[in-house]
Amino acid sequence: MYQFFFLSIVTNILAGITLSYEKIETKVHLNAVFNPELFRHSGFRLSVGLVSFVMGFLKLLSVTPGDVPVVGDLFPAVTGMLCGFALAFQYYQERAEVLSNTAQSLDRVFGRHSANLGLLGILAGTLHFFLHRVLFL
């Protein structure tokens, strides 16, 4: 089960960086470490989103040894699912020609605040790495 623990951390941080790349690029100078074109590529964003969503869902079902079932990893699991959904929704918005009322209302949450959600994903992954035995982390 340590594989799910590690993959949950990696996907939360990677999805968070992907969502908030434009916002933190100027402050942290991510160009020195990451290729900026990779994080703008729609296929990469979709695949990171799908993997992050699936890992968040699997994290709800799996338990790290010595941790409380479900509640123990609730915050990183929910954050991973939200970041994954936001990336998949952004991919959908790029491809869709006609947006429905539901898509417009989801855009208010996942489109406008995606950078903040990405920062939350980075925070969740980092806290989950350092404080893995704390309840909800």
N, C-alpha and C positions, 0 to 999 in steps of 0.2 A: 504494500500500500504506500510505500515511500515514493513509488513512481508517480502516483497521483498527486502526492504532496509536492514533488518537484515540478511536475508539469503544470500544476495549478499556479505555482509561483511564476514560472516562466511565461505562461500564457496571459496571466493577469498583467504582468509588467510589459510584455510585448504588445498586448492590445491597448494598454494605457499609453504607451509611447506612440503607437500608431494613431490613436484618437487625438492626442494632444501634441503631435509633433510640431505643428506650425506655431503653437503657443510657446513651447519650451525651447524651440530651436534657437531663438535669439539669445536667451538667457544662459543656456547651458552649452551652446555650440556643439550640437549633436552631429554636425557635418564632419567633424574630425573622427567620429566613431562609426556612424551609420551613413549609408548611401541615401540621400534624400529622395531620389527617384523611386527607390524601392517602397518607401512609405507612402508615396502618392499613387503607386500602381494599384488599379482597382482589383486585379486578381489577387494580389498579395493581401490587400485589405479584407477581401471576402474570405480568403482561406484562414487568415488569423482570426477573423470574427467567428467563423464556424468552429474552429478548433477551440477557441476560448469559450464559446457557448456550450459545446459538448463537455469540455473539461469542468466547467462550472456545474453542469447538471450531474456529471459523474462524481464530483466532489461531494454533492449532497448525499449520494448513495454509498460512498466509501467512507471508511473511518480510519484515521491514522491511529496506529496502536497506542493505547494509553489515553486517548482523547474521548470526549463525550460524543455519542452518536448524533448526527445531523447538526445539532446546535454548535458543536465544537468548531466547525468550519463554515458556519453560515455566512459570515461577512465576505470572505474571499469567494465563496461559491456564487452568491448573489451578484457580487461585483463582476465576476467573470462572465456570468450570463448576461448582465446588462451591457457590458462592454462588447461582448460578442454580438448581441442583438443590434447595438448601435452601429457597428461596422457593417453588418449584413444589411441593415436598413439604409445606410448611406450608399451601399452598392445598388440596392433596389432603386433609390432615388436617381442615381446617375443613369440607369437604364430605362426607367419608366418615362413614357411620353405623356401620360395623363395621370395626375395625382388625385386621389379621392379625398374626401373629408377626413377619413381616418388617417391617411398618410400625412395630411397637413397638420393634424393634431399631434401625431407622433413626431413630426419634424420640430414642433415647438419644444419638445422635451429632448429628443435624441439628436437633433440637428444643431440647434443653437447652443446647447450646453454639452456638446460632445467633448470639448477640450477639458471641461471640468470633470466630466465622467472619466476621461482618460487619466487625469491626475488622481482621481479616487482609485482607479485600478492600479496605478503605480504604488500608491500608498498601501492598498490592500495587499499587494504582492510582497512588498517590503516588510510590512508588519507581520504578515503570515510567516515569512522566513525567519525573522528574529524572535517572534513571540508565538511559536507554533503550539504551545501547550496552554495558552490563555484561552478562556472560554470566548466563543464567537470569532476568534482569529485563527 
